[in-house]
Amino acid sequence: SEQALGRPMARFDRSVDVHLSSVRQKLGHGSALIHTVRGIGYHLAKG
């Protein structure tokens, strides 16, 4: 996340979550390919 945002992450920073929510909305049914990995981040599955 820090590399993507170009700044250090705060403990409760939700920037990445907000962006991924927008991506999921745009993907529609394809959003099922994005999996949340608790404590790690996100995983993009092969479709």
N, CA, C and O atoms as a Tinker XYZ file with bonds, in Angstrom:
   188  protein
     1  N      0.812000   -1.192000    0.000000    73     2
     2  CA     0.000000    0.000000    0.000000    64     1     3
     3  C      0.857000    1.258000    0.000000    63     2     4     5
     4  O      0.549000    2.229000   -0.691000    81     3
     5  N      1.934000    1.235000    0.779000    73     3     6
     6  CA     2.781000    2.420000    0.850000    64     5     7
     7  C      3.407000    2.724000   -0.503000    63     6     8     9
     8  O      3.550000    3.892000   -0.866000    81     7
     9  N      3.779000    1.699000   -1.252000    73     7    10
    10  CA     4.357000    1.923000   -2.574000    64     9    11
    11  C      3.309000    2.467000   -3.531000    63    10    12    13
    12  O      3.612000    3.348000   -4.336000    81    11
    13  N      2.095000    1.966000   -3.460000    73    11    14
    14  CA     1.032000    2.416000   -4.363000    64    13    15
    15  C      0.621000    3.849000   -4.071000    63    14    16    17
    16  O      0.361000    4.623000   -4.992000    81    15
    17  N      0.560000    4.209000   -2.795000    73    15    18
    18  CA     0.113000    5.547000   -2.413000    64    17    19
    19  C      1.242000    6.569000   -2.401000    63    18    20    21
    20  O      0.995000    7.772000   -2.475000    81    19
    21  N      2.482000    6.092000   -2.308000    73    19    22
    22  CA     3.617000    6.996000   -2.272000    64    21    23
    23  C      3.766000    7.727000   -0.952000    63    22    24    25
    24  O      4.384000    8.790000   -0.881000    81    23
    25  N      3.192000    7.144000    0.095000    73    23    26
    26  CA     3.300000    7.742000    1.432000    64    25    27
    27  C      3.104000    6.644000    2.467000    63    26    28    29
    28  O      2.527000    5.600000    2.163000    81    27
    29  N      3.579000    6.872000    3.688000    73    27    30
    30  CA     3.383000    5.869000    4.740000    64    29    31
    31  C      1.898000    5.678000    5.060000    63    30    32    33
    32  O      1.106000    6.617000    4.985000    81    31
    33  N      1.547000    4.461000    5.413000    73    31    34
    34  CA     0.162000    4.156000    5.765000    64    33    35
    35  C     -0.072000    4.408000    7.251000    63    34    36    37
    36  O      0.755000    4.053000    8.090000    81    35
    37  N     -1.195000    5.016000    7.558000    73    35    38
    38  CA    -1.632000    5.126000    8.947000    64    37    39
    39  C     -2.336000    3.823000    9.297000    63    38    40    41
    40  O     -2.802000    3.116000    8.404000    81    39
    41  N     -2.419000    3.501000   10.561000    73    39    42
    42  CA    -3.012000    2.234000   10.983000    64    41    43
    43  C     -4.431000    2.044000   10.453000    63    42    44    45
    44  O     -4.798000    0.935000   10.064000    81    43
    45  N     -5.220000    3.088000   10.433000    73    43    46
    46  CA    -6.615000    2.975000   10.018000    64    45    47
    47  C     -6.879000    3.675000    8.686000    63    46    48    49
    48  O     -7.993000    4.135000    8.432000    81    47
    49  N     -5.865000    3.753000    7.848000    73    47    50
    50  CA    -5.998000    4.387000    6.536000    64    49    51
    51  C     -6.865000    3.505000    5.641000    63    50    52    53
    52  O     -6.570000    2.325000    5.456000    81    51
    53  N     -7.919000    4.070000    5.094000    73    51    54
    54  CA    -8.864000    3.307000    4.274000    64    53    55
    55  C     -8.772000    3.668000    2.793000    63    54    56    57
    56  O     -9.658000    3.303000    2.020000    81    55
    57  N     -7.727000    4.372000    2.384000    73    55    58
    58  CA    -7.597000    4.835000    0.998000    64    57    59
    59  C     -7.666000    3.691000   -0.006000    63    58    60    61
    60  O     -8.395000    3.772000   -0.994000    81    59
    61  N     -6.916000    2.636000    0.243000    73    59    62
    62  CA    -6.895000    1.508000   -0.688000    64    61    63
    63  C     -8.263000    0.844000   -0.732000    63    62    64    65
    64  O     -8.736000    0.472000   -1.806000    81    63
    65  N     -8.906000    0.692000    0.425000    73    63    66
    66  CA   -10.241000    0.086000    0.479000    64    65    67
    67  C    -11.246000    0.886000   -0.340000    63    66    68    69
    68  O    -12.079000    0.310000   -1.040000    81    67
    69  N    -11.170000    2.196000   -0.254000    73    67    70
    70  CA   -12.087000    3.060000   -1.000000    64    69    71
    71  C    -11.850000    2.901000   -2.504000    63    70    72    73
    72  O    -12.805000    2.810000   -3.276000    81    71
    73  N    -10.594000    2.868000   -2.919000    73    71    74
    74  CA   -10.285000    2.696000   -4.341000    64    73    75
    75  C    -10.738000    1.325000   -4.846000    63    74    76    77
    76  O    -11.286000    1.214000   -5.943000    81    75
    77  N    -10.510000    0.289000   -4.048000    73    75    78
    78  CA   -10.935000   -1.055000   -4.456000    64    77    79
    79  C    -12.447000   -1.156000   -4.535000    63    78    80    81
    80  O    -12.967000   -1.883000   -5.381000    81    79
    81  N    -13.153000   -0.458000   -3.691000    73    79    82
    82  CA   -14.614000   -0.437000   -3.755000    64    81    83
    83  C    -15.069000    0.144000   -5.088000    63    82    84    85
    84  O    -15.998000   -0.373000   -5.710000    81    83
    85  N    -14.424000    1.205000   -5.522000    73    83    86
    86  CA   -14.743000    1.828000   -6.807000    64    85    87
    87  C    -14.436000    0.877000   -7.967000    63    86    88    89
    88  O    -15.219000    0.773000   -8.911000    81    87
    89  N    -13.305000    0.190000   -7.894000    73    87    90
    90  CA   -12.932000   -0.771000   -8.936000    64    89    91
    91  C    -13.955000   -1.902000   -8.989000    63    90    92    93
    92  O    -14.368000   -2.316000  -10.073000    81    91
    93  N    -14.365000   -2.403000   -7.826000    73    91    94
    94  CA   -15.363000   -3.483000   -7.784000    64    93    95
    95  C    -16.680000   -3.048000   -8.420000    63    94    96    97
    96  O    -17.306000   -3.822000   -9.144000    81    95
    97  N    -17.100000   -1.822000   -8.154000    73    95    98
    98  CA   -18.343000   -1.318000   -8.747000    64    97    99
    99  C    -18.230000   -1.270000  -10.269000    63    98   100   101
   100  O    -19.174000   -1.628000  -10.974000    81    99
   101  N    -17.090000   -0.835000  -10.772000    73    99   102
   102  CA   -16.890000   -0.732000  -12.214000    64   101   103
   103  C    -16.798000   -2.101000  -12.879000    63   102   104   105
   104  O    -17.189000   -2.251000  -14.036000    81   103
   105  N    -16.290000   -3.094000  -12.165000    73   103   106
   106  CA   -16.164000   -4.440000  -12.720000    64   105   107
   107  C    -17.483000   -5.203000  -12.734000    63   106   108   109
   108  O    -17.645000   -6.149000  -13.505000    81   107
   109  N    -18.417000   -4.801000  -11.894000    73   107   110
   110  CA   -19.699000   -5.502000  -11.837000    64   109   111
   111  C    -19.509000   -6.952000  -11.431000    63   110   112   113
   112  O    -18.979000   -7.233000  -10.356000    81   111
   113  N    -19.942000   -7.887000  -12.290000    73   111   114
   114  CA   -19.833000   -9.315000  -11.976000    64   113   115
   115  C    -18.375000   -9.758000  -11.854000    63   114   116   117
   116  O    -18.078000  -10.719000  -11.144000    81   115
   117  N    -17.478000   -9.075000  -12.530000    73   115   118
   118  CA   -16.057000   -9.410000  -12.454000    64   117   119
   119  C    -15.440000   -9.107000  -11.107000    63   118   120   121
   120  O    -14.321000   -9.535000  -10.823000    81   119
   121  N    -16.164000   -8.368000  -10.269000    73   119   122
   122  CA   -15.631000   -8.009000   -8.957000    64   121   123
   123  C    -15.421000   -9.226000   -8.070000    63   122   124   125
   124  O    -14.699000   -9.151000   -7.076000    81   123
   125  N    -16.044000  -10.347000   -8.419000    73   123   126
   126  CA   -15.857000  -11.576000   -7.646000    64   125   127
   127  C    -14.420000  -12.087000   -7.750000    63   126   128   129
   128  O    -14.011000  -12.954000   -6.979000    81   127
   129  N    -13.657000  -11.551000   -8.702000    73   127   130
   130  CA   -12.266000  -11.962000   -8.873000    64   129   131
   131  C    -11.335000  -11.310000   -7.854000    63   130   132   133
   132  O    -10.195000  -11.744000   -7.688000    81   131
   133  N    -11.813000  -10.273000   -7.172000    73   131   134
   134  CA   -11.000000   -9.580000   -6.171000    64   133   135
   135  C    -11.374000  -10.128000   -4.801000    63   134   136   137
   136  O    -12.516000  -10.004000   -4.356000    81   135
   137  N    -10.389000  -10.739000   -4.138000    73   135   138
   138  CA   -10.627000  -11.331000   -2.825000    64   137   139
   139  C     -9.870000  -10.543000   -1.760000    63   138   140   141
   140  O     -8.707000  -10.187000   -1.951000    81   139
   141  N    -10.528000  -10.277000   -0.651000    73   139   142
   142  CA    -9.892000   -9.628000    0.482000    64   141   143
   143  C     -9.175000  -10.681000    1.308000    63   142   144   145
   144  O     -9.762000  -11.702000    1.667000    81   143
   145  N     -7.910000  -10.433000    1.609000    73   143   146
   146  CA    -7.121000  -11.331000    2.444000    64   145   147
   147  C     -6.862000  -10.586000    3.749000    63   146   148   149
   148  O     -6.032000   -9.679000    3.808000    81   147
   149  N     -7.575000  -10.977000    4.776000    73   147   150
   150  CA    -7.524000  -10.258000    6.049000    64   149   151
   151  C     -6.092000  -10.172000    6.592000    63   150   152   153
   152  O     -5.369000  -11.167000    6.646000    81   151
   153  N     -5.714000   -8.976000    6.983000    73   151   154
   154  CA    -4.391000   -8.738000    7.543000    64   153   155
   155  C     -3.285000   -8.634000    6.506000    63   154   156   157
   156  O     -2.143000   -8.325000    6.848000    81   155
   157  N     -3.614000   -8.889000    5.234000    73   155   158
   158  CA    -2.610000   -8.855000    4.169000    64   157   159
   159  C     -2.952000   -7.799000    3.132000    63   158   160   161
   160  O     -2.152000   -6.903000    2.863000    81   159
   161  N     -4.145000   -7.904000    2.548000    73   159   162
   162  CA    -4.543000   -6.969000    1.490000    64   161   163
   163  C     -5.548000   -7.609000    0.561000    63   162   164   165
   164  O     -6.594000   -8.086000    1.001000    81   163
   165  N     -5.237000   -7.621000   -0.721000    73   163   166
   166  CA    -6.166000   -8.132000   -1.723000    64   165   167
   167  C     -5.457000   -9.106000   -2.643000    63   166   168   169
   168  O     -4.239000   -9.057000   -2.818000    81   167
   169  N     -6.252000   -9.995000   -3.228000    73   167   170
   170  CA    -5.741000  -10.989000   -4.173000    64   169   171
   171  C     -6.633000  -10.947000   -5.401000    63   170   172   173
   172  O     -7.857000  -11.013000   -5.287000    81   171
   173  N     -6.025000  -10.837000   -6.572000    73   171   174
   174  CA    -6.768000  -10.856000   -7.825000    64   173   175
   175  C     -6.682000  -12.265000   -8.398000    63   174   176   177
   176  O     -5.608000  -12.721000   -8.791000    81   175
   177  N     -7.825000  -12.950000   -8.442000    73   175   178
   178  CA    -7.871000  -14.329000   -8.923000    64   177   179
   179  C     -7.879000  -14.361000  -10.444000    63   178   180   181
   180  O     -8.281000  -13.400000  -11.100000    81   179
   181  N     -7.436000  -15.458000  -10.979000    73   179   182
   182  CA    -7.491000  -15.651000  -12.430000    64   181   183
   183  C     -8.927000  -15.938000  -12.821000    63   182   184   185
   184  O     -9.624000  -16.680000  -12.129000    81   183
   185  N     -9.373000  -15.361000  -13.919000    73   183   186
   186  CA   -10.755000  -15.548000  -14.327000    64   185   187
   187  C    -10.886000  -16.205000  -15.576000    63   186   188
   188  O    -12.004000  -16.428000  -16.041000    81   187
